[in-house]
Amino acid sequence: MLPHKFADKSVCIIGLGYVGLTLAVVLAEAGFEVRGVEINPAIAKKISNGKSHFMEQGLEARLAVQLERGALSVSCEWPAAKDVSVYLVTVGTPLLQDGKTNLNSITTVSERIARQLKDGDLIILRSTVKIGVSRNTVMRILNQSKAQYDIAFCPERTVEGRALEELRTLPQIVGGDTPESAVRASQIFAMITPTVIRVEGLETAEMIKLVNNTQRDLLFAFANEVATICDNVGVSAREVITAGNMGYARASMPLPGPVGGPCLEKDPYILAESTSPSNKFARLALLGRAINEELPSIAISQIEALRKGRGRVELITIFGLAFKGRPETSDLRGTLAVKLIAELRACYPDAILRGFDPAVPPEDIAALGILPITDAYKAAASADLVIFQNNNSAFQKLDFGEMCRKMREGGYIYDFWGQFDAANLLSRNDVRYLAFGSINQVVGRA
């Protein structure tokens, strides 16, 4: 619990999405008085009733406890200025059609804070922004209030599916506009995690988030490029990568597969935007993103090259619509499934598209414009083509032979993740199994 004389006990978290709600629960557990502001009335009501609007293991049980204790309250209305000393901003910053960051929520929240800002308040920004937004946009707005305040940027760093755990264990980055601001924000995060890393200034902290995520995107992009090369030369990418990594400290390449989500699909663009107008200093970041975004078209080209003369494709099912499968999430933000659906519609305009994901509600799958199916074997039934878009652990428990029997004779299974052991698969119903990165090792080929 907090020390008795801890000054910043009252915290207002603005935006109760994935980042804000998990942080609100952990801060409440640590002894803070947390007031959550969520402008969406339906989401605010759901959270107030102890229910989460996204999947996170253990979140609802812990949320209910903090609501019952009164340590956490949720409203569409802002708390009175006298009731809080810290404002934590966790609103979304999606990309616009031109690849630029939409800062509308950041500016709106900053203007709202400015209207009630008082001397001595602390503003902590956690939303992902291009370098310089904290100082040049947020502070410019807050300065109109004439209040004396502290401000820090402390990037969100958790992985979906493990946020509650990682908020208690991951080092937190803190950059302030002054040393005093940085120390004050550091003291808050020190109450939930053992390691706080203070850096020089707001811009450094902003850039760390972008660089960390862009590095991950680039690693995945190289793995996907390796998989494409392996498909060209006829070897297994999985074997190349796993054998190359084994016992070799200087190799840590991930396995290939779709890359998306609310961070990796946009942060390379935000990093590049920070070097505008030319973007010439972020060439590698943008190249990695381009490689990862090409996967749907690569997959369909590979499928079509192998199924020449096999008849029309009338029914397609995508297994795994969320942007990732492990840790399991229901999050569709930035999922490569959206691009995959568009490519499938372009190549097979008359085909029916269906979707199955054990973590995603049927109504969210339907919102993607495809037919939701809630049973895996029914999802495979009569399909000409099944595509595994993510690697939910539930998929490896499927009976591969039964799945093939349900499909239309002569169908294809395309697996972006190579989740099935191709060497030990026995195909049924003349169904072929293709894995990205091992495309020439077709199981079931006549």
N, C-alpha and C positions, 0 to 999 in steps of 0.2 A: 504494500500500500504506500501511498505518498507520504513523505515527511509532513509533520503537523504544520510547519510554517512554509510549505511549498507555495509559491506565489501564484502560479498559473494553473490552478485546479480546474477552472471553468473553461471548457473548450467547445467552440462551435465548429462543426464539420459541415461544409457546404457541398452537397452532392453525395448522395448515398448509393452510388453505383458500386461496382466491384471493389474499387480502391477505398472509397469512403466508408462503406458499411463494415468491411472487415477491420479497418483501422478503428472505427468507432467502438466496436465490440472489445477489441484488445485494450484500448485506452480506458474504457469503462472498467474492465477487469483489473486494470492497474491502479484504479482509485480515482480517476478523473471524473468530473461531472460533465458528461458529454451531451450536447444538444445538437441533434442532427437536423439539417435543413434539406428537404427534398421537394423540388417544385412540382413533381408529378404526383397528383393527389392519389392515384391508384397505388403507386409504389409506396408512398408515405403511409397509406392506410395498411397495406400488406405488412410492412416492416413493423408498424405499431402493434400489429396482431401477432408478432413473433414469427413471421414468415419471410423468407428471403425470396427475391425475384431472380435469383440465379443459383446455380449449383455450387456448393462449397461444403465439403464434408465437415459435419459437426457445427456448422454455423448457426443453424436455427436453434439448436438446444442452448448454445451459449448466448445467443441473442435474447432468447426468452428469459434467461436468468437475469441479465442486466436490465431488461425492461421491468421485470418484477422488482428488482432491487431499487429501481428509480435512478440508477447510475446513468442510464441512457434514455433520452426522450427523443421523439421524432415528430416533426411538424413541417407543414408547408410554409409556416410563418417564421420569421426571424426572431430570435430571442432579443429582449431589451438590451441595449448597450451596457447597462449597469451589471448585467448578469454574466457577461463573458469578458475575458481578457485576451483570449487567443482565438483567431479565426484560421481554420485549416481548409484550404481550397482544393477540392478533388474533383472538379467538374471535367467533362470530356472535352477533348480538342481534336475532333475528327478532321480528315482531309477533305478539301473541296474538290470539285471536278478537275480543277487546274493543278492539283497536287499541292496547293498551299494550305496552311493550317487555318482552320476556322476558329478564330479567337473570340467569337461572339459571347460565349458563356463566360470566358475569363474577364472580358471587359464589363459585361453586365454585373457579374459578382463583385468586381472591383468597385464599380460605381455604387453598388448597394452598400458595401462595407464603408465606403467613404462617407456615406450619409450619416452613419452612426459611429464613426471612428472617434475614439477619445485618446487623450494623452496616455501613453504607457501601454497601448495595445500591441500585440504581436500578430503579424500575418505570416502564415507558413503556406507556401505554394507547393503543391504536390502534383499538379497536372503537368503533363508533358508539353513543353513549348519549345519553339526555336530559341536559339541563343540570343539573349538580350530582352526578351519579353518582360521578365520580372522588373527590370530597371526602366526600360523605355516605354512600356505600356502600363503595367500595374502601378508602379511608383508614381508615374505621371498623373494617373487618376487619383491615387490616394493623397498626393500632395495638395490637391485642391481643397482638402478638408482643413488644412493648416494644423492638424494634430501632429504631435510628436509620437512616432510609432517605431517599432522594430519590424524588420521583414527578413525572411529567410526562404531559400529554396531547398527543399528536401525531397528528392525524387523517389517515387514509388518504385520498388525493386522486386516485388514478390511474383512468384509464378502462380497462375491460376490453379486451384486444386490444393495448394499448400500454403495459402496466404496466412492463415491463422498461426501456423507453425513458424513460417519464415519471418513474420513480424516480430517474433520473440527471439529470433536467432541471427538473422542477417545483419551485417553492419549497415548502419544508416548514414547516408551522406548528408552533410549539412553545410550550406554556404550562405552567409549573411551579407547584408550590405555594410555592416560594421562588425567588428569583433564582438561587441556586446550582443548584437542580434544573433550571431552564430552561437555564442555561449548559451544564450537563453533558449534557443530552439533545441540545442543539444541536450539541455537538461530535461526537456520533455521526452525526447526519444530515449534518453538513458533510463527512463523509468520502465521501458518495455523491452529493451534489448541490451546486451552486455557491451556492444561495440558501436561507438559513434565516431565517425570520421569527419572532422571539420576541414573544409577546404577554403581556399582564398576566393571569396566573392560569389555572387549569385550566378555569374556566367559560367564559372567552373562547374558548379553543381548542375546547372542546366545541361552542360555539354556531356558530363559523365553519363547521364541516363541515355542520351542519344548514341554515344560512342559504344557503351556496353551492348545495347540492343542491335546496333548496326554490325558490330563484330559478330554477334551470334548469327545474324542474317547472312553475313558473308561466309561463315563456316558452313552453314546449311547449303548455301549456293554452291560452294565448291564441292560438297558431297553430292549434290544433284548433278553438277557437271561431270564428276567422276562416274556417276551412274550412267549418264548418257554416253560417255566414252566407252564404258564397259559394254553397253548394249551394242556399240559399233564394232568392238573387237571380239565380242563373244565370250566374255568372262563374267564372273559374278561380282558385282560391286560389294555385296555384303561380305563376301570372302576377302576381297581385296582390302576393305576397310578394317574389318575385325582382326584379320591376321596382321595387318600393318600396325594396328594400335597395340597389339598384345605385347606387354612387357617392354614397350618402347616409349620412354617418358616424353620424347619430343613429338609424338604423334597422338593426337586426341580428336580425330575427325569423327563427327557424328554420322549416323546412317542416313541415307537419302530419304526424301519424302516431302510432301507438301508443307509449306511454311506460311503461316498467317497469324491471325490474332490481332487484338487491338493495339499491340506495340510493334511487333516486327514488320507488319505490313505498312506501317506509316513512318516509323522513326528514321529510317534512312532518308526518306523524303524531307522530313523536318530538319535533319542534319544538313542536307543539301540546300534547303531553303535558307538556312542560316548563313550561307555563303553567297546568296543572291547578289546581283542579278544573273551572274554567269553560271553558277554551280560548278565552276571548273575545278574547285578544290575537293569535290566529293564524287569524283568519277567512279572510283571503285565501289563506293556505297550504292550508287545508282545501278551499276552493272550487276552487282549481286542481287539487287531487287528484281531487275529485269529477268535474270536467269530463273529465279524462284517463281516469277509470275508466268513463265513459259510452260510450266509443267502440264497444265491441262491440254494445250495444243500438242505437246510432245507425245502425251499418252494416246490421244486420239489418232495421231499419225501412225504410231506403232501398232495400235489395234487394227486400223484399216489396212496397213501393209500386210498383216498376217491373216486377215480374214477375207481376202479377195476371193470372190466367187462363192461366198458362204451365204448369200441371200440377204434379204432386207433385215434391218434392225427395227423391231416393232416395240420392244419393251426393254427399258433400261432401269436398273435400280442402283442407287448410290448408297453404299454402306458408310456411315460416319459423316455427318454434316457439320458438326462442331469443328472449330479451327484446329483442334487437337484432340487426341484420344487419351493421352497419359500426361499428367494426371487427368482423370475424366472431368470434362466440363460440358456445360450446355451452351456455352458462349458461341454465337454465330458471327460475332464481329470480326471482320477481316478474314473470314474463312475462304479458302481457295475453292470451296464447293460452289460459290457464286460464279466464279469464272468457268469452272468445270461445267456447270449447268448451261451457261451461255454457249460454250464451245460445242456441247452435245446437241443443243437445239440447232446450231448452225449446220452441223454435220448430218444430223438425223432429224430433220424438221417434222417428220410424221410420227416419230416415236413417242410413246408415253413414258414420262419420267416419274420414278417413284423414289422415295427416300426412307431409310431406316437408320435410327441412331438411338441406342438405349438411354442416352442422357438428355436428349433434346425433346421437349414436348411436341406432340403432333401438330399443334397449331403454329408453332414456330417453323416447323418443316414446311407446312402448307404455305406459309408466308414467303417462302423462297420460290413459289410457283410450281411445286411438284406435289405429287400425291403421297401423303405420309402413310407408312405401314408400321405397325407396332410389334410385329413378330418377324424374327429373322428369316425363318424358312418360308413364311408367306411372302416376304419381301423378295426372295429368290425365285418364287414360283413363276414359271413360264417366261422368265427373263431371257432375252437374247444376250444381254451384257450386264454383268455386275461389276461395279467399280468400288474398291475399298479406298475411300478418300482419307480417312484417318485410321489410327491404330488403337482404337478402344480395346482394352484387354479382353472384353467379352467376345470379341471376334475370334480369338484364338481357341475358344472353347467350342466353337461350332463344329458340327460333324460335317467335314468337307464332302464326304461321299454323299450324304443325304442332301446337302445343298446342291450338288451337281445333278442329282436325280430330280430335284424340283425344277431345275432350269429347263429351258427349251433345248432339245437335242441340237448339238453342234454349237452351243453358246460359248461365251468367253467370260472368264473372270480376270479382271485386271487389278492388280494389287500394288498400289504405290509404295507400300511398306515391306513387301516380301514377308508377310506375317506367317505364312504357312511354309513348312519345310518341304520344298519342292522335291527333294530326293526321295521322300517317303510318301508322297501323295499318290493316291490311286483315283484317277478321275472316273466319273460315271457319266453315262448319257452322252459320250463323245464331247464333253465340255473341256475346253482348254484353259489352263491356268498360266497367266503371264504376270511376272513381277518386274516392276521398274528396276533397272540395274542388272537384271538377269533375263532380259527379254528373249534371248536366243535359247534359253533352257525351258522350252515350252513343255508343260506336262499335259499329256493326253493327245499330243499331236499324232496323227495317223502316219 
